[in-house]
Amino acid sequence: MARTKSASVHRGILDAALALFAEHGIDTTSMDAVAHAAGVSKATLYAHWTDKDALALEALSVAFGLYDDPPPFDSGDLRRDFVDALTYRPEARQDVSRKLMPHVVAYASRHRAFGDVWRERAIELPQRRMRALIARGVRARALRAAVDDETAMALLLGPMLYWHIFNGQRTDIPIPRNLAAEVVDAFWARFGLPVRPHPSTRAHKRR
């Protein structure tokens, strides 16, 4: 029973922190303010997190769905799977994550240690998804075997991150699906292999 109550308190603090971070920013939100909003003591807060950065990292991971299990992205159409993976966003907390994005960027730029950990955590899952799709494409001989990892990540994730940083906080602009499709087209132009006709098709043409 105590464990259930502790988990409930933990989640309540995360919710309070996210609301404050989204409304006031991370820099200006104190641990005192979080404790007050969550209705707990400051001692309780520090029993769960060592400092504000640790609290912020977990709260942001929840808000941006970093703990969620994404779909498999295995439709049978590899290009579509790339587009779906690039446009995938967890349904929960999308409104909060939009408000948080500019605050996260600002805080990460001013606090290097936090920024390094956050960028590694936030980009790890998208990179893992892209690498799995690239490996599938190489096995299927749809992509070149020598795909440069850094170039591939820049081509695929760079434009998407740019859009989310500069437009993601606006609720009136949904992510344009054609952006992901065009990003995948650019990636394919660099690393894709030409589609080879089936032998029966070539034989038919010779007749």
N, C-alpha and C positions, 0 to 999 in steps of 0.2 A: 504493500500500500504506500509506504514512504517513497519507494522508487517511482511510482506513478505520479505522486504529488511533485516530486523533484523534477520529473520530466515536464509536467505541466507548467511549473514555475519557469523552467529553462525556456520553454517555447514562448511563454508570456513575455519574458524579458526580450527575446529576439524580436517579437512583434512590436514591442514598445520602441526598441532601438531603431528598427526599420522605419517606423512612422516618423520618429524624430530626425533620423538621417535624411529622409526624403523631404521633410518640411524645412529643416534648418541647416542641413549639411552635416558632414561628419566632424569637421574641425570645431564647429561651435557647439556641438552637442557634448555635454559632459557626462561622466559616469553618474554623477549626482542626479542629473536630469533623467537619465534612463532609469535609475533606481526609483525615482519619484513617480515616473510615468507607469512603471511596471508594478508599483505598490509593494516594493521589497526594500530591504535594507541594503546599504552599500556593501556591507559584509557579505550578504547573500550574492551580490553581483560578483564580487571578487572570489567567491567560492566556486563560481562557474567559469570565470575567465580571468586571466592574469592581468590584462589591461584592455584599454579601449580598442586597440588594434586587433587583438584576438577576438573580441566581441564583434567588431565590424566585419572581420573576415568570415566568421561563421554566418552572421546575419546576411551578408551580401551573397554568400554561397547559396543560402536558402532562397533569397529573393530572385536570383538569376538561374535557379533550377540546376545548380551544379551537382546536387545530390540525387537528381531524378534519373530514372532509366529511360533513355530515348528509344524510339522505335528502331527496328533493325535496318531500315533503309535498304531493302532487298526486294525491289519490285520486279526485277527481271530486265529493267531498262536502266543501264548504268548511268547514263546522263541524267535521267530523271532522279536517280538516287542521289547524285551529287547535288542537284538543285534542292531536293527535299532536305538533305542534311544541312545545306547552307541556310535555308529559310526556317529550319526547325527552331521553335521557341516554346518552352513549357507554358501551358495555359495559365498556371497559377502565378499570381503576383505581377502580371505584365504591367498593370497600372503603376505599381510601386517601382518596378525596375526602370521604367521610363523616367520617372522623377529622380531616381537615384543616379542615373548615368552621369550627368554633369558633375555631381558632387563627388562621385567616385574618381573621375578623371582628375578633378582639382586636388583632391586629397592625396591621390597616388603620386601626383607630380610634386607635391610639397613634402611628402614623407617617403623617402626612397626605399627604406626597408619594407614598409607596407606595400608600396607599389610593386616591388620586385616579386613579393609573395603573391599578391593579387593577380598580377599579369600571368605568372606561371600557372596559378590555379585556374584562372578564367579561360586561358587559351588551351590548356591541356586536353580537355574533352573534345573541343572542335578539331584540334590537330589529330587526336587519336582517330576520330571518325573519318577525317580526310585520308589519313594514311591507310586505314583499312579499306576504303573504297579504291584508293590508288593501287594497293596490292591486288585487289580483286580485278581491276582493269588490266594490270600487267599479266596476271594469270590467264585472263581471257584474250590476251593479245590485242586489246583495244587501246592500250597505252604502251608507250615505249618502256623498255626494261630499265633504262638509265634515267629515271625521273629524278631530277635534283630536288631534294627535300625542301631546302630553304626557298628556292624559286617557286616550287609548287605551293607552299604555304602562303607566300606573298601574293601569288596570283589568285588563289582561292579565297583566303581569309582577309587579305588586306582591304579590298573594296568593301567587304561586308562590315568590317570593324570601323572603317571610315564612316559608313552610313550610320551605324549605330551610335557612334560618338557624337556626330554632328546633327543627326536628325532623330535618333532613337528616343529622345525625351519628348518629342512632339506627338501628342495623341491623335492629331488630325492627319498624320501621314503614315499609313501602314507601309511596311517594307514592300517595295515593288518586286513582284515575282520575276519580272523580266530582268531585273538587275542580276539575280542569281543565275538565270539562264545565260545572260551575256557573259558573266564571269566564267561560267563553265565552258562556254564557247571559246573564250580566250585561252583558257587552260588547255582545251582540246587542240586548238590551233598550234600550241607549242609542243604538247606531249602526245597527242593522239596519233594513232596509226591509221593509214588509209584502210577502208573496208575492202576486203578482198572478195570478189564474187565467188560463189560456190562453183566447184568444177563443172557441175551439170549446166550451169548458166553459161560458162565459157564455151562448152561444147556446143550448146544450142546456137551461140553467136557465130561459131565457125561454120555451121551449116548454112 
